[in-house]
Amino acid sequence: MPAEFAEDLLHRGRDLAPLRAAAYGELTRQLLVHQSMLTDRFLAQHWRHAMHHQYAVPLPQEDFMRCWGSSTSGDEKGWQYQRSNCELDSHVFVSGWLTTGYISTRYEAYDGHKLGVLRFANRYSASFRNESFGGPGNKDLTGPQCHERYVDRAGLPLRAVVCMTAYKKLPGLYNASVLVATVDASQVGVQGRFDAHGVSFDNAMKLSAYYLEGFGWAPSSQKRQ
């Protein structure tokens, strides 16, 4: 953490009266300000796209988020994939139960030509199903509320699920997740995930729509309308 930020915080807080009641209200106010600035900065970025031969897959700018990737291991026996993760390295640590205020994205590109149609469909569907969005056992968050529908992106059909969980003690703040899968082909596909932690409902909707708008056909692909 750069020292100037710690010094500024020390100077601003030195003469403030201490909080003598629950701090959730002030914490909510500060986090709402933070998420508003974070959302504005993120939406001002232009997506770059993964180098896929068939699909345009949204990736954040590398000077805004840290990204890393991986690919198929040698023992996959026909199940080929490439994976990329990106995450904003500016988490807001509030307490042992809450780290929030950040955005992450991920995509996985699958090729099942060596598996055949049925085996690929089974593996591809299983990969989509195994995602977690938080559970009802979390005492600090509500259970996820999810909506699923099919989306058309310039002729590219997508299966999309949007889920949100609410912070029980921080009213107006949510975790939002978007899960996407291309469903146009029988032996290749891309699945993507976007997560925004600690955002307002309106900004969750804006970020979700922005992520979905980043998908489409690759410029070199012939499978366009």
C-alpha positions as CSV (number, residue, x, y, z in Angstrom):
1,M,0.0,0.0,0.0
2,P,1.5,3.4,-1.0
3,A,2.5,5.4,2.1
4,E,0.8,8.6,0.9
5,F,-2.6,6.9,1.1
6,A,-2.0,5.8,4.7
7,E,-0.8,9.3,5.6
8,D,-3.8,11.0,4.0
9,L,-6.2,8.6,5.9
10,L,-4.4,9.4,9.1
11,H,-4.6,13.2,8.6
12,R,-8.3,13.0,7.7
13,G,-9.3,10.8,10.7
14,R,-7.1,12.4,13.4
15,D,-9.6,14.9,14.6
16,L,-12.8,13.1,13.8
17,A,-15.1,12.0,16.6
18,P,-15.1,8.3,17.2
19,L,-18.1,6.2,16.2
20,R,-20.0,5.2,19.3
21,A,-22.8,3.1,17.5
22,A,-22.9,0.5,14.9
23,A,-20.7,1.5,11.9
24,Y,-22.8,-0.2,9.2
25,G,-24.5,3.0,8.1
26,E,-21.2,4.9,7.5
27,L,-19.6,1.8,6.0
28,T,-22.5,1.4,3.6
29,R,-22.2,5.1,2.6
30,Q,-18.5,4.9,1.9
31,L,-18.8,1.6,0.0
32,L,-21.6,3.1,-2.2
33,V,-19.3,6.0,-3.1
34,H,-16.4,3.6,-3.9
35,Q,-18.5,1.3,-6.1
36,S,-19.9,4.3,-8.0
37,M,-16.4,5.5,-8.9
38,L,-15.3,1.9,-9.7
39,T,-18.2,1.3,-12.0
40,D,-17.7,4.6,-13.9
41,R,-14.0,3.8,-14.4
42,F,-14.8,0.3,-15.6
43,L,-17.5,1.3,-18.0
44,A,-15.2,3.9,-19.5
45,Q,-12.8,1.2,-20.6
46,H,-13.2,-0.5,-24.0
47,W,-13.2,-4.2,-24.1
48,R,-10.3,-6.0,-25.8
49,H,-11.1,-9.4,-27.2
50,A,-9.6,-12.8,-26.8
51,M,-7.9,-14.3,-29.8
52,H,-10.5,-16.9,-30.6
53,H,-11.0,-18.0,-34.2
54,Q,-14.8,-18.0,-33.9
55,Y,-16.0,-15.7,-31.0
56,A,-15.3,-12.2,-29.7
57,V,-14.9,-12.7,-26.0
58,P,-14.7,-9.6,-23.7
59,L,-11.5,-9.1,-21.8
60,P,-10.6,-6.0,-19.7
61,Q,-7.7,-3.7,-20.6
62,E,-4.5,-5.1,-19.1
63,D,-3.5,-1.7,-17.5
64,F,-6.8,-1.8,-15.6
65,M,-6.9,-5.5,-14.4
66,R,-4.3,-8.2,-13.9
67,C,-4.8,-11.2,-16.2
68,W,-3.3,-14.7,-16.4
69,G,-4.1,-17.9,-18.3
70,S,-3.7,-21.6,-18.6
71,S,-4.4,-24.4,-21.2
72,T,-5.1,-28.1,-21.4
73,S,-2.9,-30.4,-19.4
74,G,-1.5,-33.5,-21.1
75,D,-3.9,-36.0,-19.5
76,E,-7.2,-34.5,-20.7
77,K,-7.5,-37.1,-23.5
78,G,-9.3,-35.0,-26.1
79,W,-10.9,-32.3,-23.9
80,Q,-9.1,-29.2,-25.0
81,Y,-9.5,-25.8,-23.4
82,Q,-7.9,-22.4,-22.9
83,R,-8.6,-20.3,-19.8
84,S,-8.1,-16.7,-18.9
85,N,-8.7,-15.0,-15.5
86,C,-8.6,-11.2,-14.8
87,E,-9.0,-9.5,-11.5
88,L,-8.9,-6.0,-10.2
89,D,-6.1,-5.8,-7.5
90,S,-7.9,-3.2,-5.3
91,H,-10.0,-5.2,-2.9
92,V,-11.5,-3.3,0.0
93,F,-10.8,-5.1,3.2
94,V,-13.5,-4.3,5.7
95,S,-13.2,-7.1,8.3
96,G,-12.5,-10.8,8.5
97,W,-16.0,-11.5,7.1
98,L,-16.0,-8.9,4.3
99,T,-13.6,-8.2,1.4
100,T,-15.4,-6.4,-1.3
101,G,-15.3,-3.6,-3.9
102,Y,-13.7,-5.4,-6.8
103,I,-14.4,-6.9,-10.3
104,S,-13.2,-10.1,-11.9
105,T,-13.8,-11.8,-15.2
106,R,-13.0,-15.3,-16.6
107,Y,-13.5,-17.2,-19.9
108,E,-12.9,-20.7,-21.0
109,A,-12.7,-21.8,-24.6
110,Y,-13.5,-25.5,-25.3
111,D,-12.7,-27.7,-28.3
112,G,-14.2,-31.2,-28.3
113,H,-13.6,-32.4,-31.9
114,K,-11.7,-35.3,-30.5
115,L,-14.5,-36.2,-28.1
116,G,-17.5,-36.3,-30.4
117,V,-20.8,-34.5,-30.1
118,L,-22.4,-36.4,-27.2
119,R,-19.3,-36.5,-25.0
120,F,-18.6,-32.8,-25.7
121,A,-22.2,-31.8,-24.8
122,N,-21.9,-33.7,-21.5
123,R,-18.6,-32.1,-20.5
124,Y,-19.7,-28.6,-21.7
125,S,-23.0,-28.8,-19.8
126,A,-21.3,-30.0,-16.7
127,S,-18.8,-27.1,-16.8
128,F,-21.7,-24.7,-17.0
129,R,-23.5,-26.3,-14.1
130,N,-20.6,-26.4,-11.6
131,E,-20.5,-22.7,-11.0
132,S,-21.3,-21.4,-7.5
133,F,-23.0,-18.1,-6.7
134,G,-23.0,-18.2,-2.9
135,G,-25.2,-20.3,-0.7
136,P,-28.0,-19.9,1.9
137,G,-25.5,-20.9,4.6
138,N,-23.7,-17.6,4.4
139,K,-24.8,-15.5,7.5
140,D,-23.7,-12.2,5.9
141,L,-25.2,-12.6,2.4
142,T,-28.7,-13.6,1.2
143,G,-29.1,-16.6,-1.0
144,P,-28.6,-15.9,-4.7
145,Q,-31.5,-14.8,-6.8
146,C,-30.9,-15.9,-10.4
147,H,-32.5,-15.3,-13.8
148,E,-31.7,-17.3,-16.9
149,R,-32.5,-16.5,-20.6
150,Y,-31.1,-16.8,-24.1
151,V,-29.6,-13.7,-25.6
152,D,-28.9,-12.9,-29.3
153,R,-25.7,-11.1,-30.0
154,A,-25.7,-10.2,-33.7
155,G,-26.8,-13.7,-34.5
156,L,-24.7,-15.5,-31.9
157,P,-27.0,-17.3,-29.4
158,L,-25.9,-17.1,-25.8
159,R,-27.2,-18.8,-22.7
160,A,-26.9,-16.3,-19.9
161,V,-27.5,-16.5,-16.1
162,V,-27.5,-13.4,-13.9
163,C,-27.3,-13.9,-10.1
164,M,-27.3,-11.4,-7.3
165,T,-26.8,-11.7,-3.5
166,A,-27.5,-8.9,-1.0
167,Y,-25.4,-7.9,2.0
168,K,-27.6,-8.3,5.0
169,K,-26.0,-5.6,7.1
170,L,-25.2,-3.2,4.2
171,P,-28.5,-2.3,2.5
172,G,-28.2,-1.3,-1.1
173,L,-25.0,-3.3,-1.8
174,Y,-24.9,-6.5,-3.8
175,N,-22.6,-9.1,-5.4
176,A,-23.5,-9.6,-9.0
177,S,-22.5,-12.5,-11.2
178,V,-23.0,-13.2,-14.9
179,L,-22.4,-16.6,-16.5
180,V,-22.5,-17.0,-20.3
181,A,-22.1,-19.9,-22.7
182,T,-22.2,-19.9,-26.5
183,V,-24.7,-22.4,-27.8
184,D,-24.3,-22.2,-31.6
185,A,-22.0,-25.2,-32.2
186,S,-21.9,-28.9,-31.2
187,Q,-18.2,-29.4,-30.6
188,V,-16.8,-26.0,-29.7
189,G,-17.8,-23.3,-27.3
190,V,-16.9,-20.5,-25.0
191,Q,-18.1,-19.9,-21.4
192,G,-17.5,-16.7,-19.6
193,R,-18.1,-15.3,-16.1
194,F,-18.2,-11.8,-14.7
195,D,-18.3,-10.9,-11.0
196,A,-18.8,-7.5,-9.4
197,H,-18.5,-7.4,-5.5
198,G,-20.2,-4.7,-3.5
199,V,-22.2,-2.7,-6.1
200,S,-25.6,-1.0,-6.2
201,F,-28.5,-2.7,-8.0
202,D,-28.4,-0.1,-10.8
203,N,-24.7,-0.6,-11.4
204,A,-25.0,-4.3,-11.2
205,M,-27.5,-4.1,-14.1
206,K,-25.2,-1.7,-16.1
207,L,-22.2,-3.9,-15.6
208,S,-24.1,-7.1,-16.5
209,A,-25.4,-5.5,-19.7
210,Y,-21.9,-4.2,-20.6
211,Y,-20.4,-7.7,-20.2
212,L,-23.0,-9.3,-22.4
213,E,-22.5,-6.7,-25.1
214,G,-18.9,-7.7,-25.3
215,F,-19.7,-11.1,-26.9
216,G,-20.1,-11.6,-30.6
217,W,-18.6,-13.2,-33.7
218,A,-14.8,-12.9,-34.2
219,P,-14.1,-10.5,-37.1
220,S,-12.6,-13.4,-39.1
221,S,-15.5,-15.7,-38.4
222,Q,-17.9,-16.6,-41.3
223,K,-20.7,-17.5,-39.0
224,R,-22.3,-14.0,-39.0
225,Q,-25.7,-12.8,-40.2
